[in-house]
């Protein structure tokens, strides 16, 4: 399982503090949900979901993070 951030408006994945990508394989893997949520809050990211990716998009679990 990978834990990544995805902007729910643009559908881009978080890669670094200055870069987003359309490819989930290039997204930064936070490895833990708490780390991902902490990063969203610390960086004050907007319109972002934490996505738990299990390899097949059908199995993905999405959590909306509110700031």
C-alpha positions as CSV (number, residue, x, y, z in Angstrom):
1,X,0.0,0.0,0.0
2,X,1.1,3.5,-0.8
3,X,-0.2,6.6,1.0
4,X,-0.2,9.6,-1.4
5,X,-1.8,13.0,-1.6
6,X,-4.1,13.9,-4.5
7,X,-5.6,17.3,-5.3
8,X,-9.3,16.4,-5.8
9,X,-9.8,19.3,-8.3
10,X,-6.8,18.8,-10.6
11,X,-6.4,15.1,-9.9
12,X,-2.7,15.6,-9.7
13,X,-0.5,13.7,-7.1
14,X,1.9,15.4,-4.7
15,X,5.5,14.8,-5.7
16,X,7.4,17.5,-3.7
17,X,6.8,20.9,-2.2
18,X,6.9,22.5,-5.6
19,X,5.9,19.7,-7.9
20,X,2.7,17.7,-8.7
21,X,2.5,14.8,-11.1
22,X,-0.3,13.1,-13.1
23,X,1.4,9.7,-12.5
24,X,0.7,8.0,-9.1
25,X,3.9,6.0,-9.4
26,X,5.9,9.3,-9.2
27,X,4.0,10.6,-6.2
28,X,5.7,10.9,-2.8
29,X,4.8,7.9,-0.6
30,X,4.1,9.1,2.9
31,X,3.8,5.5,4.1
32,X,1.5,6.4,6.9
33,X,-1.8,8.3,7.0
34,X,-0.8,10.4,9.9
35,X,2.3,11.6,8.1
36,X,0.3,12.6,5.1
37,X,-2.4,14.4,7.1
38,X,0.3,16.2,9.1
39,X,2.0,17.4,5.9
40,X,-1.3,18.7,4.5
41,X,-1.9,20.7,7.7
42,X,1.7,21.9,8.1
43,X,1.9,23.0,4.5
44,X,-1.7,24.3,4.5
45,X,-2.5,22.5,1.3
46,X,-6.0,23.0,-0.1
47,X,-8.4,20.6,-1.9
48,X,-6.3,17.6,-1.0
49,X,-7.2,14.0,-0.3
50,X,-5.1,11.3,1.3
51,X,-5.2,8.3,-1.0
52,X,-4.4,4.8,0.1
53,X,-3.4,3.1,-3.1
54,X,-3.4,-0.7,-3.1
55,X,-2.2,-1.2,-6.7
56,X,-5.6,-1.3,-8.4
57,X,-7.6,2.0,-8.5
58,X,-10.8,0.1,-7.8
59,X,-9.4,-0.8,-4.3
60,X,-8.2,2.7,-3.4
61,X,-9.4,4.4,-0.3
62,X,-9.8,8.2,-0.3
63,X,-9.9,10.5,2.8
64,X,-10.8,14.1,2.4
65,X,-8.6,16.4,4.5
66,X,-10.2,19.7,5.6
67,X,-8.2,22.8,6.6
